[in-house]
Amino acid sequence: MGAVGHLLTPLYCPSYFSHPEDTVHVSVIPELCQGHARCWETCPEVFELDERGNSRTLVDEVPAEFADRVREAADNCPERAITLA
């Protein structure tokens, strides 16, 4: 993988999603969020927008039924402000 590949690496490890019983934790880095609201559009059950339009999470632990959509939200965040663990 070249140097560009590292820039496109998401801030999570896919192995966290290999077992459905594993708990997924989500957070938004406020300093990075620019208010694109893609996460909220993708999974409003987990993300909300503050008074400035920036994202924040409604939960720390993602319910299993929303894990795929939260992963999609993290993948689609242009600022890479969403972290999963």
N, C-alpha and C positions, 0 to 999 in steps of 0.2 A: 504494500500500500504506500503510495506516495504521500508527500506532505499535505496535499489537498484532502486526502482521505481522513486525516485527523480532524479537520475542520467540520466534516460532515458527520462525525461520530456522535450519536445521541448521548445524553447525560444519564443513561441507564444501561443496565446489563440485561440483555434478553433472557438470561438464565433465571432472573427473578420471576418470569412469567411461565416457566416450564412446568410448574406444579400449581394447579388451581387452588390448592389449600394454602399456599403461601400468601402472606399479607403484603400488599403493595402500599408503600407510603408515598405521598405526593406532596410537593411544595412548589411554590412560585418564588423566585428570587426577585424581590421588588425592585432592586436596582437595575435589573435587566429588562423587566417588563415594560413595553412601550404602548400597551393598550390596543393591540391589533384585534383582540377578542376572539381569535380563532379557537382557543381552548374552550371558551364559554359557548361558542356556537357548536362545538363538537360534543361537549359533555356538560350541560348546564346543571346536572345533578351533582357535580363535583366542584365546578368553578363558578365564581360570581365576579362581577365587576364592581370596583369601589366607586366612590363619587367622582374620581378623575378618569374612570374608564379602564383602570389597570386591573389585572386579574388577581384574585386571591382564592384560596381553597376553602370549601365549606367543610371538608373533612381532612383529617391527616391520613387515615387508613381508608383506602379505596375499597368499596364493596366489590366483591368478585364479579358481579354482573356488569360493572363499569370499567373493569381493568383494560379491556381492549380499546375502549374509546378514550381512556386517559392516556394510554400509550400512543394512540393516534394524535391526540392533542399535543403531547410532548414532541412527537416527530414533526408536527406541522407548525410549531412555534418558531417564527423567523428569528427571534432573539435568543432562542435556547434558554428561556427563563424557567422552564418547568423541569424539576428534577424528580426522578423516581428512584426508590430504593426498596 
